[in-house]
Amino acid sequence: MTKTQKPTPLHELTSLVRSKNAGPFDLTFDIMFEEQQTYRRCVSSHVFTAERMEKLLNVDRAKIKIFFSDDARAIKISIPRPVVQGDFGDHDSHAGQQYAGLLMLEIP
């Protein structure tokens, strides 16, 4: 990235961003890339840290797990569900709407 290049929103760099249940107590975010170079740009940006995800996802950083899969060109973030799946107050039983906050994350 040159000094004049603006950060790029994550959604412009990915082939897929999704959230889903990882059992009734956890949810996971999958961020996938078509090109290795774009994946490497995102990984080397150091944007995907527990500290940053804590603020974005409103979860204690100690409970956040972040995985980088070079072979799959994917980043996976797992967190505890704020409400157990199907319990009173669960407004997204399949957790399919939880990824939206990641889309505008700016990648340098």
ZADO-1210 file (C-alpha; in nm, 4 decimals, padded with zeros to 6 digits):
<atoms>
<atom x="00.0000" y="00.0000" z="00.0000" code="MET" pos="1"/>
<atom x="00.1344" y="00.3416" z="-00.0875" code="THR" pos="2"/>
<atom x="00.1136" y="00.6300" z="00.1573" code="LYS" pos="3"/>
<atom x="-00.1632" y="00.7907" z="-00.0488" code="THR" pos="4"/>
<atom x="-00.3732" y="00.4755" z="-00.0767" code="GLN" pos="5"/>
<atom x="-00.6794" y="00.4782" z="00.1465" code="LYS" pos="6"/>
<atom x="-00.7724" y="00.1815" z="00.3648" code="PRO" pos="7"/>
<atom x="-01.0101" y="-00.0633" z="00.1991" code="THR" pos="8"/>
<atom x="-01.3275" y="-00.1931" z="00.3651" code="PRO" pos="9"/>
<atom x="-01.3015" y="-00.5651" z="00.4317" code="LEU" pos="10"/>
<atom x="-01.6077" y="-00.6470" z="00.2194" code="HIS" pos="11"/>
<atom x="-01.4260" y="-00.5211" z="-00.0918" code="GLU" pos="12"/>
<atom x="-01.1396" y="-00.7672" z="-00.0390" code="LEU" pos="13"/>
<atom x="-01.3226" y="-01.0882" z="00.0457" code="THR" pos="14"/>
<atom x="-01.5085" y="-01.3541" z="-00.1449" code="SER" pos="15"/>
<atom x="-01.7180" y="-01.4413" z="00.1632" code="LEU" pos="16"/>
<atom x="-01.7844" y="-01.3032" z="00.5099" code="VAL" pos="17"/>
<atom x="-02.0347" y="-01.4971" z="00.7180" code="ARG" pos="18"/>
<atom x="-02.1347" y="-01.5799" z="01.0716" code="SER" pos="19"/>
<atom x="-02.2935" y="-01.8989" z="01.1962" code="LYS" pos="20"/>
<atom x="-02.3436" y="-02.1113" z="01.5013" code="ASN" pos="21"/>
<atom x="-02.0615" y="-02.3290" z="01.6228" code="ALA" pos="22"/>
<atom x="-02.2944" y="-02.5228" z="01.8487" code="GLY" pos="23"/>
<atom x="-02.5517" y="-02.3671" z="02.0829" code="PRO" pos="24"/>
<atom x="-02.2935" y="-02.1800" z="02.2930" code="PHE" pos="25"/>
<atom x="-02.0516" y="-02.0342" z="02.0372" code="ASP" pos="26"/>
<atom x="-02.0597" y="-01.8509" z="01.7089" code="LEU" pos="27"/>
<atom x="-01.7985" y="-01.8220" z="01.4424" code="THR" pos="28"/>
<atom x="-01.7114" y="-01.5711" z="01.1741" code="PHE" pos="29"/>
<atom x="-01.5558" y="-01.6909" z="00.8497" code="ASP" pos="30"/>
<atom x="-01.3651" y="-01.4473" z="00.6305" code="ILE" pos="31"/>
<atom x="-01.2505" y="-01.5975" z="00.3004" code="MET" pos="32"/>
<atom x="-01.0399" y="-01.4660" z="00.0152" code="PHE" pos="33"/>
<atom x="-00.9993" y="-01.5678" z="-00.3477" code="GLU" pos="34"/>
<atom x="-00.6415" y="-01.4475" z="-00.3832" code="GLU" pos="35"/>
<atom x="-00.3452" y="-01.5340" z="-00.1621" code="GLN" pos="36"/>
<atom x="-00.2062" y="-01.1800" z="-00.1945" code="GLN" pos="37"/>
<atom x="-00.5267" y="-01.0255" z="-00.0580" code="THR" pos="38"/>
<atom x="-00.5392" y="-01.2780" z="00.2261" code="TYR" pos="39"/>
<atom x="-00.1759" y="-01.1988" z="00.3148" code="ARG" pos="40"/>
<atom x="-00.2520" y="-00.8246" z="00.3073" code="ARG" pos="41"/>
<atom x="-00.5280" y="-00.8718" z="00.5635" code="CYS" pos="42"/>
<atom x="-00.3234" y="-01.0999" z="00.7877" code="VAL" pos="43"/>
<atom x="-00.0184" y="-00.8729" z="00.7815" code="SER" pos="44"/>
<atom x="-00.2321" y="-00.5654" z="00.8564" code="SER" pos="45"/>
<atom x="-00.2633" y="-00.6842" z="01.2184" code="HIS" pos="46"/>
<atom x="-00.6259" y="-00.5733" z="01.2156" code="VAL" pos="47"/>
<atom x="-00.7453" y="-00.9152" z="01.3301" code="PHE" pos="48"/>
<atom x="-00.6407" y="-00.9037" z="01.6942" code="THR" pos="49"/>
<atom x="-00.8316" y="-00.9943" z="02.0085" code="ALA" pos="50"/>
<atom x="-00.8036" y="-00.6321" z="02.1222" code="GLU" pos="51"/>
<atom x="-00.9685" y="-00.4975" z="01.8081" code="ARG" pos="52"/>
<atom x="-01.2314" y="-00.7734" z="01.7953" code="MET" pos="53"/>
<atom x="-01.3157" y="-00.7090" z="02.1617" code="GLU" pos="54"/>
<atom x="-01.4303" y="-00.3579" z="02.0716" code="LYS" pos="55"/>
<atom x="-01.5985" y="-00.4549" z="01.7470" code="LEU" pos="56"/>
<atom x="-01.7823" y="-00.7646" z="01.8734" code="LEU" pos="57"/>
<atom x="-01.8342" y="-00.6491" z="02.2331" code="ASN" pos="58"/>
<atom x="-01.6766" y="-00.9639" z="02.3794" code="VAL" pos="59"/>
<atom x="-01.4034" y="-01.0015" z="02.6412" code="ASP" pos="60"/>
<atom x="-01.0771" y="-01.0476" z="02.4507" code="ARG" pos="61"/>
<atom x="-00.9854" y="-01.3501" z="02.6638" code="ALA" pos="62"/>
<atom x="-01.2825" y="-01.5350" z="02.5119" code="LYS" pos="63"/>
<atom x="-01.1975" y="-01.4585" z="02.1488" code="ILE" pos="64"/>
<atom x="-01.0205" y="-01.7177" z="01.9348" code="LYS" pos="65"/>
<atom x="-00.8696" y="-01.6150" z="01.6019" code="ILE" pos="66"/>
<atom x="-00.7363" y="-01.8650" z="01.3492" code="PHE" pos="67"/>
<atom x="-00.5497" y="-01.7991" z="01.0250" code="PHE" pos="68"/>
<atom x="-00.5620" y="-02.0736" z="00.7631" code="SER" pos="69"/>
<atom x="-00.3048" y="-02.0031" z="00.4932" code="ASP" pos="70"/>
<atom x="-00.4019" y="-02.3061" z="00.2830" code="ASP" pos="71"/>
<atom x="-00.7704" y="-02.2104" z="00.2816" code="ALA" pos="72"/>
<atom x="-00.7004" y="-01.8344" z="00.2559" code="ARG" pos="73"/>
<atom x="-00.9381" y="-01.7831" z="00.5477" code="ALA" pos="74"/>
<atom x="-00.9599" y="-01.6122" z="00.8840" code="ILE" pos="75"/>
<atom x="-01.1892" y="-01.7612" z="01.1473" code="LYS" pos="76"/>
<atom x="-01.2968" y="-01.5834" z="01.4630" code="ILE" pos="77"/>
<atom x="-01.4884" y="-01.7715" z="01.7333" code="SER" pos="78"/>
<atom x="-01.6664" y="-01.6163" z="02.0309" code="ILE" pos="79"/>
<atom x="-01.9208" y="-01.7277" z="02.2886" code="PRO" pos="80"/>
<atom x="-02.2784" y="-01.6532" z="02.1910" code="ARG" pos="81"/>
<atom x="-02.4221" y="-01.3663" z="02.3969" code="PRO" pos="82"/>
<atom x="-02.7361" y="-01.5784" z="02.4486" code="VAL" pos="83"/>
<atom x="-02.7571" y="-01.9575" z="02.4209" code="VAL" pos="84"/>
<atom x="-02.9121" y="-02.0546" z="02.0880" code="GLN" pos="85"/>
<atom x="-03.2915" y="-02.0653" z="02.1112" code="GLY" pos="86"/>
<atom x="-03.3006" y="-01.9240" z="02.4640" code="ASP" pos="87"/>
<atom x="-03.5207" y="-01.6292" z="02.5581" code="PHE" pos="88"/>
<atom x="-03.3678" y="-01.3154" z="02.4088" code="GLY" pos="89"/>
<atom x="-03.1977" y="-01.4929" z="02.1167" code="ASP" pos="90"/>
<atom x="-03.2814" y="-01.2671" z="01.8235" code="HIS" pos="91"/>
<atom x="-03.0743" y="-01.4569" z="01.5668" code="ASP" pos="92"/>
<atom x="-03.1096" y="-01.8299" z="01.6268" code="SER" pos="93"/>
<atom x="-02.8777" y="-01.9278" z="01.3409" code="HIS" pos="94"/>
<atom x="-02.6314" y="-01.6402" z="01.4052" code="ALA" pos="95"/>
<atom x="-02.6447" y="-01.5604" z="01.0350" code="GLY" pos="96"/>
<atom x="-02.6708" y="-01.1832" z="01.0855" code="GLN" pos="97"/>
<atom x="-02.3804" y="-01.1295" z="01.3253" code="GLN" pos="98"/>
<atom x="-02.1088" y="-01.0672" z="01.0635" code="TYR" pos="99"/>
<atom x="-02.2327" y="-00.7219" z="00.9555" code="ALA" pos="100"/>
<atom x="-01.9985" y="-00.5342" z="01.1888" code="GLY" pos="101"/>
<atom x="-01.6963" y="-00.6843" z="01.0151" code="LEU" pos="102"/>
<atom x="-01.7862" y="-00.5668" z="00.6662" code="LEU" pos="103"/>
<atom x="-01.6670" y="-00.2077" z="00.7039" code="MET" pos="104"/>
<atom x="-01.3517" y="-00.2956" z="00.8985" code="LEU" pos="105"/>
<atom x="-01.0790" y="-00.0926" z="00.7311" code="GLU" pos="106"/>
<atom x="-00.7740" y="-00.2800" z="00.6043" code="ILE" pos="107"/>
<atom x="-00.4619" y="-00.0662" z="00.5460" code="PRO" pos="108"/>
</atoms>
